[in-house]
Amino acid sequence: MRIAITGASGLVGRHASNVLRGEGHQVREISTRSAIKPEDLEACDAVVHLAGEPVAQRWTAAAKQRIRSSRVDGTRHVVEALAQLHKPPAVLISASAIGYYGSRGEETLAESASPAQDFLGEVATEWEREARRAAKHGTRVVILRFGVILAPDGGALKKMLPPFKLGIGGRIGDGKQWMSWVHIDDVARLIAFAIANESVDGPVNAVSPNPVTNAVFTRELARALHRPAIFPVPLFALRMLFGQMAEILYASQRVIPEAALRAGFTFQFPELRDALRGLVSGI
C-alpha cells in the first residue's frame, strides 16, 4: 500500500513509518509547514495524520491558539485535500488524545465516554469532528486517542528519566490519579492494524489494557532503574512551573482500549513492568 504520513518526523511518526515500511508498504512523508495540497495525497491508499503543536508547554494564549489551530485547522486542510481527489484514500488514521475525556477520577473510560468541557476536551472534540468529515467522501475514519506514550527516544519517559536516574524522582501529589500509558511499539503496530482491518472504525483508545495509578507507575519506573523514588512532587510546584498545562500532569484518566481489543488487536506490552524493563534496559 501507499501510505502518506503527516508528522512523520515526530515520535509516533518515526516508529509508525518503520513498522509500515517493514511490512512492505511505501511511505510518503508529508510536510505540514505549507498547506497540504491534493497532489500530496494523490494515489495514496491510506493517510496517517499525526502532525500537531506539542501540548507539553506553558499554555499562554498564543500557545493555546497554536495547539488548537494545528489540530483543528490542520486536520480540516487534510480532509479538504483528500476530498478533491478523484479517488480518495480508503482510510484516514487521525491522531487525537485521551485529553478528550478530561480528569475523571476512578471512572473507567471506554471510547463511548463523553468529552470533557475543558480546553483539551474541546480541542479534541473539534479535532475529531474535522477528521470525521472524511467519511462523507467514502474514506473510513479511525481516530486514535493516544495515552501517555512510553518510548526510549522521546515523549514523556525521556523527560521523566533524568530525575529518576538521579534517585530524586517521585509520585505527583498523592499518586492516586490514574495513568493510561502505552508502549511506542504497540502504538506503531496499532496504526498498522487499523489501516489493514476494515472493521476498525471511529474512535480507538491507544492505551494499554492495564492503566496504573501514578504511585504504581513511579514505583515501577524506579524499580526498573534500580533507584529509590521518595520525593513526591507537590501540585503547587507543577502549577508554578507550568501554569494551566499542569492540569494534564495530575489528571486522573483510567482509559481502556475497548475498541482495539474488540477488533482483535493484541498488545505486545500489556503490563507496565515488562514495558519499562525493556525501555530502560539500553538507556
N, C-alpha and C positions, 0 to 999 in steps of 0.2 A: 504494500500500500504506500501511497504518497501522503505524508503527514506534515502539515505545517504547524510550527510551534512558535507562539509569541512568548517572550520572556525566556527564551532558550538558554540565555547566559546565567539565569538565576539558579538557585539551589535545586528546585524541583525540575526546572527545565533541563539542567545538565544531566541529572540522573535519568529522567524520562527519555531523553534523547539517546543515551547509551543503551537503555533497555530496548527501545524500539529499533535502533539500528542492529542490536544483537539478534533481534527476531527477523531481520532481513528487510525491514521497511526503509524507504527513502525518507529522510527527514529534511525539511526545508525550514531554516531558521528565519523568522520574520522579525524585522526591527520595528519597534513602535515609536521610534524617535521622530518619524514623519508619519503622515496619515497613511493608514493601510488602504491599498488600492485593490480592486478586484483581481488584477493580474498577479498580485502577491499570493492569492489563494487559488489561482487557476489550476485545474486538473488535479486538485488535492482530494483525496478520499476522506480525510479527516482533518480537523483543525483542533489544536490544543491551545487554549488561550490562558496564559499564566501571567501575563505582564501586569504590573501594578506598583504604585508607590509603596515603599515599606511602611508598615503600620508602627513598627517599633521605633518611634521618635517622639519628641515632645510635641504635643498636639496644639500648636499655635493655630490661629485662624487660617494662615496660609497653608500650613501642613494639612489641616483638615480638608481644605479645598483641593489640594493635590491628591490626597488619598481618595476622595470621592470622585474627582474628575477622571483620574487614571483608571478607575474601575468601572464607573458607570458610563462615562463618555467613551472610554477606550473600548468597552465591550459593544457599545452601540455602533462604533465605527467598524468593528469586525463583522457584526451582523449585517450592516448596510453593504459592506463589500461583498460578502458571500451571496447576498440577495440579488446582486447584479450578474451573477454567474449564470451561464446557460445551464450548467449542471452543478448545483451547489453540492458541497461535501455531504457525505452520508451522515456524519456525526460531528457535533461540536462538543468538545470537553471543555467546560469553562470553570475556572477556579472560583471558589468562594471560601468562606471560613466559618468555624463554629462560633465566631463572634456574632453570627446571626441570632444565636439563642440568648445571648446575654448571660449574666450570672444568675444561676437558678438553684443554688444550694444543693440539696440532696436529690433533686428531681432527676430521674433518668430520661435522657433526651434522645429520641429517635428522630428520623427525618420529618415526621409529621408534626413535631412540636412547633409551637408558634414562635414568630420572631420577637426579638426584644425591641423596645421603643427607645433605645439609646443610640448614640452616634454610630457604633459599628453595626448594630442591628438594622438601622435604617439604611446605611450604606449597602450592606449585604442584600437587603431586600430589593433595593433599586438595581443593584449589580445583577442579581439573578433574574430580575424581570427583563432586563435588556437581553440577557442570554436566551431566555425562553422565546423571544421573538423569532429566533431562527427556525423554530418549529413550523412557522407559517410557510416556510419555503421548502418543506419536506425534509429538513435536517433533524435527526434525532439529537436531543439536547441532554447532556449529562452534566450536572452541577456538582462538583466535588467540594464539599465543605471540609477544609483542612483543619486538623487539630494542631497541637504542638509537634512539629516535625523534628525528629532527632536524627542528626547526621554528623559525621566526623569532620565535614568540611564547610560548615556554615550553620546558620539558623540559631535556634535557642540554645542548643547544647554547647556550641562553640563559645557563646557568651557566658554560660554558667561555669565552664571548666576552670578558668583561672583562679577564682576564689576557692573552689572546691579542691583543686590540686594543691593549694597552699594550706588547706585544712581550716579555712575560715568561712566555708560555705554553711548554709543553714536554711531551715524552712522559712517560708514567708508568713509572717503573722503567727497564728496558732497552727497553721499547716493542715487545717481541716477541709480546705477548699479542694474540690476535685480537679484533676488534670487529665485531659484527654489527649494522649500522646500517640505518635505513630512513627515507626521506623521508616527512614527515607527509601529503603529498598521496597517496602510494601506500598509506599506512595507511587513509586515508578511502576511497579507491577500492576497496581490498581488502575492506573491510567491506560496501560496496555490492555488490560482485561476489559475495561469499559469500552474501548474502541472496538474490540473484537466481538463483544457479546451484545447482540441487538436487544436482549431482554433488559439491559441496564438502561434506565431512562429516568430523567428527573434528578432530584437531589440525592446525593450519596455522601454519607459521613465518612470521610477519610481519616479514621481513627482506629486504634487498636480495640479489640473487643473487651479489653480489660483496663479501663481507666483506674487511676490510683489517686489517693489524696496527695497533696503537696508534701506532707510529712513522710509518707511512704516513698515518694519519688526522691526526696532528699536523702533518706536513709539508703536507698538502693544505689544512688549515684556515688555517695561517699563510700559505700561498700565496694563498688566496682573499682574505685580509685585507691582503695586501702587508706582512706583518710577519715578523720573524725568530721562530724558536721554538728557543731554545738553552738553556733552563733546565729540565732534567729534574726531575720531582717524585719524590723518594725515597719508597719504600714505607713507611718508618718514620714519615715525616711524615703520610702518609694515615692510618696506624693511630692516631697520636696525636690527629689531628683528629676522626676518625670512628669509631674503635673497630672493632668487628667488621664494621660496614657497609662498611668499606674493601675488604673482600673482593670486592665486586661492581665496584669501580673498577679492579681489576687482574686480574679473572678473564679467562681466555682461552676464548672461545666462538666457534668457527668454524661458524656455523649457516647452512644453505642452505634456501631456500624450495621444497623439492621438491614438496610438495603443491600449492602455488599455481601453479607452473609447469606441473605435470601437468594441472591443471584448465583451463589456457589463459589465466591471468592475465598481463597484460603490464605490466611496471613502466615507468613514465614516467621514473624516475630510477634506472637500474640501476648507474650509475657515480658514485663519490663526488665526483670533481672537478666534474662538472656539477651535482650536487645542491647542493654547498656554494656554488658560484658564484652560483646563483640565490638561495639562502637568505640570504647575507650582503650581497647587492648593495644592498638597501634599508636596511641597518642602519648 
